[in-house]
Amino acid sequence: MRFQPVLLALGFLLMITGGAMIPCALVDIAMGEQSWGVFGLTAFAVIGVGGIIAIAAGKPSSERSGTREAFFLTVMVWVTLPLAASLPFMALGFSFTDAYFESVSGLTTTGATIMTGLDTEQKGLLLWRSILQWFGGVGIIVSAIAILPMLRVGGMHLFKTESSDVSGKFLPRVTEIASQITMLYVGLTIVCAMAYALAGMGAFDAINHAMTTMAAGGYSTSDMSMGKFADTRVIEVSIFFMILAALPFGTMVLIMLHGHVSSIWRDPQPRTFLIVVFAATALLVLYLYVGPQATFMRADPHIARDTLFSVISVITGAGYAVADFGQWGSFAEIIFFLLMFIGGCAGSAACGMNIFRVEVVVRTMISFSRRMLSPNRITIVHYAGKPVQDDVLHSVMIFIFLYLFIFSVSSVLLSLAGLDSITAFSSAATAISNVGPGLGPQVGPSGTFQGLPDFAKWVMSVNMIFGRLEILTVFVVLTPRFWRW
């Protein structure tokens, strides 16, 4: 394996991370905060280290990098960058565990936080959390569209060969993919910020929430999250842009930048995603009107809106809260628990297993049941009108097995750390699915992860990285065969 291109890319990414700290220092200066030097010094240090690594790596080689380098770089980015991103938190008094947890949660767009008192927190730190999620969001989208299909991870190579179709590798080079995805991502973020401002948010809140909305991250500038704006049109704006963040950006690029409107009909993911969202919302609204545990919700004039918002927030992994759905009763908790696993569309900023994997598994189960009834019958699993190859099916099944296996093991570890069963299960689920809030009074929408023991925070940090790296990427790098020359 060639380490030179890995070190070169890592050095440049560290310099970008350090550069992203400078706006936070400028905001603190503008607000008269004395701690602006924290971001200034850490920016200088991270840029310097990144520059040294890039210089040590040397000039880019004309030799093409292989799959091993891509696997190793993908893992190193998501392990190393949170270390650099955690420096401002530690300089401001956070422990290493809390600083790394908050940084990992930001870059993976999970949104689980250990912070309280956000309404009075210094603006530079709030902006830094939002920037982490915004950069993490665009990185996730580019990886899902340009890198993971090439690495054949978790069935993502289902989208690899479609050179001009939806959600596929529609441009010949990763740099072109990244540039067009970033262009659309930046444009939607600006429009989202303007919409938030028009709906009643202040400029600072609108900018921060626009970044975390398009990243499907959920970091907020208030302890009340979106509940602070419950009496404004902000909630409707958030619903619209959270849905956009969960749709495949490959399809949106083809529609918005290339005018290929028909692409939306060729990709089954948005259709299935919206069906799941509205079906879950309808079930929950019906339950809230008839369930004995949620009588207090019937006085809410926005019960349907808040339910739709909560469903979208959980399934996309945005993690915003406008109401504490942890108090809606056991049926609601089961629905939200399942939504954590399902997630949004592949090629989006959303979390979870992704809609396409759930649909492929369901189609495979139907095909297998037909084959059991008629052993001589030939059944072929189709997706988006095309037959799904066996290697894709195997990859999806392995991914889901490992997904549930890691969830089970981490749930046991969190239980051993002293957490009750609901807190342990939901914390494991929300971490590996990169959702944000869990269930229960401690880690639910109205709580934080601050009170968890350090061991539990490290388990969750590992889970969050596993979830964002599509699990198999990490397992491949950890195998002895990967390191054989």
C-alpha positions in Angstrom: 0.0 0.0 0.0 1.2 3.5 -0.9 1.1 5.9 2.1 2.1 9.0 0.2 -1.3 9.8 -1.3 -3.0 9.1 2.0 -0.7 11.4 3.9 -1.0 14.1 1.3 -4.8 14.0 1.3 -4.9 13.9 5.1 -2.5 16.9 5.3 -4.8 19.0 3.1 -7.9 18.0 5.0 -6.2 19.0 8.3 -5.4 22.4 6.8 -9.0 22.8 5.7 -10.1 21.9 9.2 -7.8 24.4 10.7 -9.0 27.1 8.3 -12.6 26.4 9.3 -11.7 27.5 12.8 -10.9 31.1 11.7 -14.5 32.2 11.2 -15.2 31.1 14.8 -12.4 33.3 16.1 -13.7 36.2 14.0 -17.2 35.8 15.4 -15.9 35.8 19.0 -13.9 38.9 18.2 -17.1 40.6 16.9 -19.0 39.5 20.0 -16.3 40.7 22.3 -15.5 37.2 23.6 -12.1 37.0 25.4 -11.6 33.4 24.3 -11.3 34.2 20.6 -7.6 33.3 20.8 -8.5 29.7 21.4 -9.7 29.3 17.9 -6.9 31.4 16.5 -4.2 29.3 18.2 -5.8 26.0 17.4 -6.3 27.0 13.8 -2.6 27.9 13.5 -1.6 24.6 15.1 -3.9 22.4 13.0 -3.0 24.2 9.7 0.7 23.9 10.7 0.5 20.2 11.4 -1.5 19.6 8.2 1.1 21.6 6.2 4.0 19.6 7.6 2.3 16.3 6.8 1.5 17.4 3.2 5.1 18.7 2.7 6.5 15.4 4.1 4.3 13.4 1.8 5.8 15.1 -1.2 4.4 16.0 -4.6 1.4 14.1 -6.0 2.5 11.0 -7.8 1.4 10.2 -11.3 0.8 6.6 -10.2 -2.9 5.9 -9.6 -4.0 5.1 -6.1 -5.7 1.8 -5.6 -8.5 0.4 -3.5 -6.4 -0.1 -0.4 -5.4 3.5 -0.3 -9.0 4.6 -0.7 -10.1 2.3 2.2 -7.3 3.4 4.5 -7.8 7.1 3.7 -11.6 6.9 4.3 -11.0 5.4 7.8 -8.1 7.7 8.7 -10.2 10.8 7.8 -13.0 9.9 10.2 -10.7 8.9 13.0 -8.1 11.7 12.7 -10.2 14.8 11.9 -12.2 14.5 15.1 -9.0 14.7 17.1 -8.1 18.0 15.4 -11.7 19.2 15.7 -11.7 18.5 19.5 -8.8 20.9 20.2 -11.0 24.0 20.7 -13.3 22.1 23.0 -10.4 20.9 25.2 -8.9 24.4 25.2 -12.2 25.7 26.5 -12.2 23.2 29.4 -13.8 20.0 28.1 -12.3 16.7 29.0 -10.7 14.7 26.2 -13.5 12.2 26.3 -16.2 14.9 26.0 -14.3 16.9 23.4 -13.8 13.9 21.2 -17.4 12.7 21.6 -18.7 16.1 20.6 -16.4 16.3 17.6 -17.2 12.8 16.4 -20.9 13.5 16.8 -20.5 16.7 14.8 -18.4 15.3 11.9 -20.6 12.2 11.6 -23.7 14.5 11.7 -25.1 12.4 14.6 -26.0 15.4 16.8 -25.7 13.7 20.1 -24.4 16.3 22.5 -22.9 16.6 26.0 -23.4 20.3 26.1 -26.0 22.3 28.0 -26.6 26.0 28.4 -26.4 26.6 24.6 -28.5 29.7 24.8 -25.7 31.5 26.7 -22.8 29.7 25.2 -20.2 31.8 23.3 -21.1 32.2 19.6 -17.7 31.0 18.3 -18.1 27.5 19.9 -21.7 27.2 18.6 -20.6 28.1 15.1 -17.8 25.6 15.3 -20.3 22.8 16.1 -22.4 23.8 13.1 -19.3 24.0 10.8 -18.3 20.5 11.9 -21.7 19.1 10.9 -21.8 21.1 7.7 -18.4 19.8 6.6 -19.3 16.3 7.7 -22.5 16.4 5.7 -20.9 17.2 2.4 -18.1 14.7 3.1 -20.7 12.0 3.7 -22.6 12.8 0.5 -19.4 12.8 -1.7 -18.2 9.5 -0.1 -21.6 7.8 -0.6 -21.7 8.8 -4.3 -18.1 8.7 -5.4 -16.1 6.5 -3.0 -18.3 3.8 -1.4 -19.6 2.5 -4.8 -16.0 2.0 -5.9 -15.2 0.2 -2.7 -18.2 -2.1 -3.1 -19.3 -1.4 0.5 -22.7 -2.5 1.8 -24.3 -2.9 -1.6 -23.4 0.6 -2.7 -21.9 -0.8 -5.9 -25.5 -1.2 -7.0 -25.1 2.5 -8.1 -21.6 2.1 -9.5 -22.1 1.3 -13.2 -24.8 3.9 -14.0 -22.7 6.5 -15.6 -25.5 8.9 -16.2 -28.3 7.6 -14.1 -29.6 8.6 -10.7 -27.6 8.1 -7.5 -24.8 6.6 -9.6 -21.3 7.6 -10.6 -22.7 10.1 -13.1 -19.4 12.0 -13.6 -16.1 10.5 -14.7 -13.9 11.8 -11.8 -14.3 12.2 -8.1 -13.2 15.8 -8.2 -16.1 16.6 -10.6 -18.6 14.8 -8.4 -17.3 16.7 -5.4 -17.5 20.1 -7.1 -21.1 19.7 -8.3 -22.3 18.1 -5.0 -20.6 21.0 -3.1 -22.1 23.6 -5.4 -25.6 22.2 -4.8 -25.0 21.7 -1.1 -23.8 25.3 -0.6 -26.7 26.7 -2.7 -29.3 24.8 -0.7 -27.7 25.9 2.6 -27.9 29.6 1.6 -31.5 29.2 0.5 -32.3 27.4 3.8 -30.7 30.1 5.8 -32.7 32.8 4.0 -35.9 30.8 4.5 -35.2 30.4 8.2 -34.5 34.2 8.5 -37.8 35.0 6.7 -39.6 32.6 9.0 -38.5 34.4 12.2 -35.0 33.3 13.1 -32.2 35.8 13.8 -29.3 35.9 11.4 -26.9 33.9 13.6 -29.5 31.2 14.4 -30.5 31.0 10.8 -27.0 30.4 9.5 -26.2 27.8 12.1 -29.5 25.9 11.7 -29.2 26.0 7.9 -25.8 24.3 8.1 -27.0 21.6 10.5 -30.3 21.1 8.7 -28.7 20.4 5.3 -26.2 18.1 7.0 -29.0 16.3 8.7 -27.0 16.9 11.9 -29.3 18.6 14.4 -26.9 20.7 16.4 -28.9 23.7 17.6 -28.0 27.0 19.3 -30.6 26.5 22.0 -31.2 23.8 24.7 -34.8 23.8 23.4 -33.7 22.9 19.9 -36.4 23.7 17.4 -38.9 23.9 20.2 -37.7 27.5 20.7 -39.3 28.4 17.4 -42.4 26.2 17.8 -44.8 29.2 17.3 -43.3 30.3 14.0 -43.1 29.0 10.5 -39.5 27.8 11.2 -40.9 24.3 11.8 -42.4 24.1 8.3 -39.2 25.4 6.7 -37.2 22.8 8.7 -39.5 20.0 7.6 -39.0 20.9 3.9 -35.2 21.2 4.0 -34.8 18.1 6.2 -36.6 16.1 3.5 -34.3 17.6 0.9 -31.2 16.6 3.0 -32.5 13.0 3.0 -33.0 12.7 -0.8 -30.2 11.4 -3.0 -28.0 14.3 -4.0 -27.0 12.5 -7.2 -30.6 12.7 -8.4 -30.9 16.3 -7.2 -27.7 17.3 -9.1 -29.2 15.8 -12.3 -32.5 17.6 -11.8 -31.3 21.0 -10.5 -28.0 21.5 -12.3 -28.6 19.5 -15.5 -32.3 19.7 -16.0 -32.9 16.0 -16.1 -36.3 16.1 -14.4 -37.2 12.6 -15.4 -34.5 11.3 -13.1 -36.8 11.6 -10.1 -39.0 8.9 -11.6 -36.2 6.4 -12.2 -35.0 6.4 -8.6 -37.3 4.5 -6.3 -35.6 5.8 -3.1 -37.5 9.1 -2.7 -40.8 7.5 -3.3 -40.2 4.8 -0.7 -38.8 7.3 1.7 -41.9 9.5 1.5 -44.2 6.5 1.8 -42.5 5.5 5.1 -42.5 9.0 6.4 -46.2 9.6 5.8 -47.2 6.1 6.9 -45.4 6.5 10.2 -46.8 10.0 10.7 -50.4 8.8 10.1 -50.0 5.9 12.6 -48.5 8.2 15.2 -51.2 10.9 14.8 -53.9 8.2 15.1 -52.2 6.8 18.2 -51.9 10.3 19.8 -55.6 10.8 19.4 -56.7 7.5 20.8 -53.8 6.3 23.0 -54.3 6.6 26.7 -50.6 7.6 27.3 -50.6 10.7 25.1 -53.7 12.6 26.3 -51.7 15.7 27.0 -50.7 15.9 23.3 -54.4 16.4 22.2 -54.4 19.9 23.4 -51.5 20.8 21.0 -52.9 22.7 18.0 -49.9 21.6 16.0 -50.1 17.9 16.8 -49.9 16.7 13.1 -47.1 19.2 12.3 -45.1 18.3 15.3 -45.6 14.6 14.7 -44.5 14.9 11.0 -41.5 17.0 12.2 -40.5 14.4 14.8 -40.8 11.5 12.3 -38.6 13.3 9.7 -36.1 14.4 12.3 -35.6 10.8 13.5 -35.6 9.0 10.1 -33.2 11.5 8.5 -31.0 11.6 11.6 -31.3 15.4 11.9 -32.2 14.9 15.5 -34.0 18.2 16.1 -36.7 18.3 18.7 -39.9 20.3 18.8 -41.6 18.0 21.3 -40.5 15.3 23.7 -41.7 12.2 21.8 -40.2 10.1 24.6 -43.4 10.9 26.6 -45.8 9.8 23.9 -46.0 6.2 25.1 -44.6 2.8 24.3 -46.1 2.5 20.8 -44.5 5.8 19.7 -41.2 4.7 21.2 -41.3 1.5 19.1 -42.1 3.5 15.9 -39.2 5.9 16.5 -36.9 3.1 17.4 -37.6 1.4 14.0 -37.2 4.7 12.2 -33.7 5.2 13.6 -32.6 2.0 11.8 -34.3 2.7 8.5 -32.8 6.1 7.7 -32.9 8.2 4.5 -31.7 7.6 0.9 -28.3 6.5 -0.1 -26.2 9.4 -1.5 -27.8 11.8 1.0 -26.7 13.3 4.3 -29.2 11.1 6.1 -28.4 8.3 8.5 -29.4 4.6 9.1 -29.3 1.5 7.0 -30.7 3.6 4.0 -34.0 3.0 2.3 -32.5 1.1 -0.7 -31.1 -1.6 1.6 -34.4 -2.0 3.5 -36.2 -2.3 0.1 -33.7 -4.8 -1.3 -34.0 -7.0 1.9 -37.8 -6.9 1.6 -37.7 -7.8 -2.1 -35.3 -10.6 -1.3 -37.5 -12.0 1.4 -40.5 -12.0 -1.0 -38.5 -13.7 -3.7 -37.2 -16.3 -1.2 -40.7 -17.1 0.0 -41.9 -17.6 -3.5 -39.1 -19.9 -4.2 -40.0 -22.0 -1.1 -43.5 -22.4 -2.4 -42.3 -23.3 -5.9 -38.8 -24.8 -5.6 -38.3 -25.0 -9.4 -39.3 -21.4 -9.9 -36.7 -19.0 -10.9 -37.1 -15.7 -9.1 -34.9 -12.6 -9.6 -34.8 -9.6 -7.3 -35.2 -6.4 -9.2 -34.5 -2.8 -8.0 -35.2 0.3 -10.0 -36.4 -1.9 -12.8 -33.1 -3.8 -13.1 -32.0 -7.2 -11.7 -29.9 -7.1 -8.6 -26.7 -9.1 -8.8 -25.9 -11.7 -6.2 -22.8 -9.9 -5.0 -25.0 -6.9 -4.2 -27.5 -9.0 -2.3 -24.7 -10.7 -0.3 -23.1 -7.3 0.5 -26.4 -5.9 1.7 -27.1 -8.9 3.9 -23.6 -8.8 5.4 -23.9 -5.1 6.1 -27.3 -5.6 7.9 -25.9 -8.5 9.9 -22.9 -6.5 11.0 -25.1 -3.5 11.7 -27.3 -5.4 14.0 -24.4 -7.3 15.5 -22.6 -4.1 16.4 -25.8 -2.7 17.8 -26.3 -5.7 20.0 -22.7 -5.8 21.3 -22.7 -2.0 22.0 -26.1 -2.3 23.8 -24.6 -4.9 26.1 -21.5 -2.8 26.7 -23.6 0.2 27.5 -25.7 -1.9 29.9 -22.5 -3.0 31.6 -21.6 0.6 32.0 -24.7 1.0 34.3 -27.3 2.4 31.9 -30.9 1.2 32.1 -32.2 -1.0 29.2 -34.0 1.8 27.3 -31.1 4.2 27.6 -28.6 1.5 26.6 -30.6 0.2 23.6 -31.6 3.7 22.3 -28.1 5.1 22.8 -26.5 2.2 20.8 -29.1 2.6 18.1 -28.9 6.4 17.8 -25.1 6.2 17.7 -24.7 3.6 15.0 -27.6 5.1 13.0 -26.1 8.7 13.5 -29.5 10.0 14.7 -28.8 12.1 17.8 -31.4 11.9 20.6 -32.3 8.5 22.1 -35.2 7.5 24.2 -35.9 7.9 27.9 -35.5 10.9 30.3 -31.7 10.9 30.3 -30.8 10.8 26.5 -34.2 11.6 25.0 -35.1 14.8 23.0 -35.2 16.8 26.2 -31.9 15.4 27.6 -28.2 15.2 26.7 -25.5 12.5 26.9 -23.5 14.6 29.5 -24.3 12.3 32.4 -23.1 9.1 30.7 -19.9 7.5 32.0 -16.8 8.0 29.9 -16.8 4.3 28.9 -20.3 4.7 27.4 -19.2 7.8 25.5 -16.3 6.0 24.0 -18.5 3.1 23.0 -20.9 5.6 21.3 -18.0 7.4 19.6 -16.8 4.2 18.0 -20.4 3.4 17.0 -20.8 6.7 15.4 -17.7 6.2 13.3 -18.7 2.7 12.4 -22.1 4.0 11.3 -20.7 6.7 9.0 -18.1 4.4 7.5 -20.8 1.9 6.5 -19.2 -0.6 9.0 -17.6 -2.8 6.3 -15.0 -0.2 5.6 -13.6 -0.4 9.1 -13.7 -4.3 9.1 -11.7 -4.4 5.8 -8.9 -2.2 7.2 -8.8 -4.3 10.4 -8.2 -7.6 8.5 -4.7 -9.0 8.4 -5.0 -9.5 4.6 -5.4 -5.8 4.1 -1.9 -5.2 5.4 -0.1 -7.8 3.3 2.2 -6.2 0.8 
